[in-house]
Amino acid sequence: MRTLIVILIGLILSFLFVWGSGYFNKTKTTGILIFLIIWLVFCIFDLIIGVRAGYSVGEELGIHTVIFALPAISVYLFSRYL
């Protein structure tokens, strides 16, 4: 359940960064890059927390690949169609 919530937050943030970049007269590329950097830092931080909680690095990498990839793909799609 937590994974789905984090992915949903990532999808919402990806939309907001693409929409917000146009709203603040920035290029969509700027919004995409800022989102990807922030989302990657979040995913790395969350991975470290999971490993410290007792999960293996392999388990965490598998989950965080999905957690990172879905919003990363969506930010690209939002930028193409918004």
Helices and strands as residue ranges (DSSP letters): H 2-23, H 28-52, H 57-81
